[in-house]
Amino acid sequence: MSRYKKKCILSLITLSLITSCLPAYAQAGSGTVVGDNSTVRSEANLNASVVQTIPIGTKVTINGSDNDFLQVEVSGKNLSGWIHQDLVSLKDSAKKQDVYKGVVTASTLNIRSGPSTDSNLQGQLRIGNELQVIGESGDWLQIVDERSNKGWVHGDYINKIPNLPSAYANTEQISIYTERKDSSGILKHLQKHDIVYIKDYKDGWYLVITESEVEGWIKRNSVTLIINGNAPASRGGSRGNITGIVSTTEKYLGTPYRYAATGPNQFDCSGFVYYILHEYYGDMLRQNNINLPRSSRYMATVGTAVGRNQLEVGDLVFFNNGSSSSINHVGIYIGGNNFIHASSGSNMSVIVSSLNADNYRRRYSTARRLF
């Protein structure tokens, strides 16, 4: 590996944290279901009919992939169908070893036809753009972007993320153990909202890896899976009481931006929204039966769509990446044509911006009302 290979950044995403419209690279192999009562569907989309639900720990054979979904088969049960990738931890044989997800860290990054600054310029990526890393040559990475274009970028400006389901610690002081028992050695303590990636599941324990590359076992009920694909297609919720959301969110002004962070000391854009709504309005989410996803793309599928001229305080506002319709940014509307969000721009922090600013007016995509 080159000296430019970054440590894995663990995200609440999906990326995942990266689950938008990137190509999928799973091939024949096996995996373990890591979500409770995971849904197997007839086709590779969230609106497809349910074939069956399967329990956590089920071993599956991977026969193919389509964007965010894996085509699976459960041996001995005459069961096959499609399951969201966030619910399955793939064995090494089920994925190409050199394929990673990645996120651009430079404000502008050139895509070239070959692994050299002398190669032809093919395009540019912006900070926060998501991609797949499919090869390497020295300090250069071969990538596929959101529009399925291939090219080469310098590895200094890409943070690479493993292709594994992710989860966050749901309480304080969670221990990672050397073995699947409380009496074994403790490798690390997690704080609430810290992120881990799930490599396997066995007998009530997850095998996880952390941002600092600590690998060990953690109790299943001490973390919450980040399942972007579990968002309902739509919801006709009624307006509820969200008094105080402006003052609540403004307490976090100036909090640093960090990709894949979910607070409270650092946030990315969807992590900020996710944290605010779960930490301060969790009861309302539960009362309205809203399962809020972690990624901005899937957040935009929840709630009721509202027009730009119908915005009310507390609505979620969404933006595309400027070069396609793919949503990659979200904030909370606070009135007066302003919204609060964790910005990856020059401020790199939680800020208030105007919807009329050129950048946001051009990229504005939609808005959703949850309550």
C-alpha positions, 0 to 999 in steps of 0.5 A, a space after each residue: 500500500 502507498 503512503 497516501 492510503 488513509 485510515 478508514 473513516 467510519 461513517 454513519 452512513 452509509 456512506 454508509 455511509 455512501 449509498 447514493 447512485 454509485 455502481 455496485 461491485 459485489 460478486 459471487 460469495 457469501 455474507 452474514 445478515 446483521 440486521 434484525 428481521 431483515 427484509 428480502 424483496 422481489 426486486 432491487 428497490 424499496 418499493 418492491 414486494 416483500 418475499 420474506 424477512 430473515 433473522 440476524 445471523 442468517 448466512 446468505 450466498 451473494 449472486 449479484 448486486 444492483 446499486 444499493 441491493 444484493 441478490 441473495 439466496 438462503 441455502 436450505 430454505 428455497 429463498 432468494 431475492 434482494 436485500 439492502 447492502 446495509 443489512 449484510 456484511 460480506 465475506 472477503 470472497 464476496 467483494 473485490 479486495 481493491 474496491 472501496 468507497 471514497 469521499 473527496 476532501 479537496 475543494 476541487 479535484 481533477 479527474 485524469 485519464 491516467 495516473 499522472 498529472 501529464 494525463 488528459 483532464 477528464 473532469 473535476 470533483 468537488 469536496 464531499 463528492 462520493 465515488 468508488 475506488 476500483 484500482 491503484 497505481 502508485 499514489 493514484 487511485 482509479 475511481 468511478 464517480 456518481 455518473 459511472 465515469 471512470 478516471 484517475 485521481 490523486 490519493 492524497 485527496 480521497 478518504 477511503 471507507 470500507 464496504 461494510 455496514 455501519 452502526 453507532 454507539 447508542 449509550 456511553 462507555 461501550 466496551 469493545 472486547 477481545 472475545 465474545 464474553 464480558 470477562 475478556 480483555 477490553 480493547 477500547 471504550 466507545 462514547 455515544 454516537 461513535 461509529 463502527 463498521 460491522 465485519 461479522 455477527 455471532 451469538 449476540 455479538 458484532 465483530 467490528 472495526 473502529 476509525 482508529 482500526 481497533 478490531 474486536 467484539 461488541 454486544 449487539 444491543 449496544 449499537 444501532 445499525 445505520 440502515 439507509 434503506 429502511 426509510 418508508 417511501 413517503 409519509 403524510 404526517 401532520 404538523 406537530 409541535 417543534 417549538 424551540 428547534 431554532 434555538 436548539 439548532 443555533 446552540 451548535 453554531 460553529 461546531 466543526 464539520 467532519 465527514 461522517 460525524 454525528 455529533 455532538 462535537 463534530 457533524 457532517 450535514 446529515 449527521 447534524 440533522 440526524 442528531 438534532 431530530 433524534 436527540 431532541 425530537 426522538 419522541 415525536 419521531 416514534 409517535 409518528 412512526 418515522 424511521 429517519 435514515 442517516 443519509 441525506 439521499 434517503 432522508 429526502 424520501 421521508 415525510 411530506 414534500 412541500 414547495 419552496 414557497 410553503 416552507 415552515 420552520 423545522 422543514 428539511 431542505 435538500 440540495 443536489 451536488 450541482 452536476 446531477 440531480 443526486 441529493 448530497 446535502 441537507 439542512 433545517 429551515 429556520 425561517 426568513 429564507 434561511 437554513 442551518 446546516 453543517 457546511 463542508 465549504 470554507 467555513 467547515 462548521 455549522 452555519 446559517 445560510 440563505 436559500 437565496 445564495 447563488 450556490 444554494 439557489 442553484 442546487 436546491 432540490 426539494 423539502 420535506 416536512 416530518 411533523 
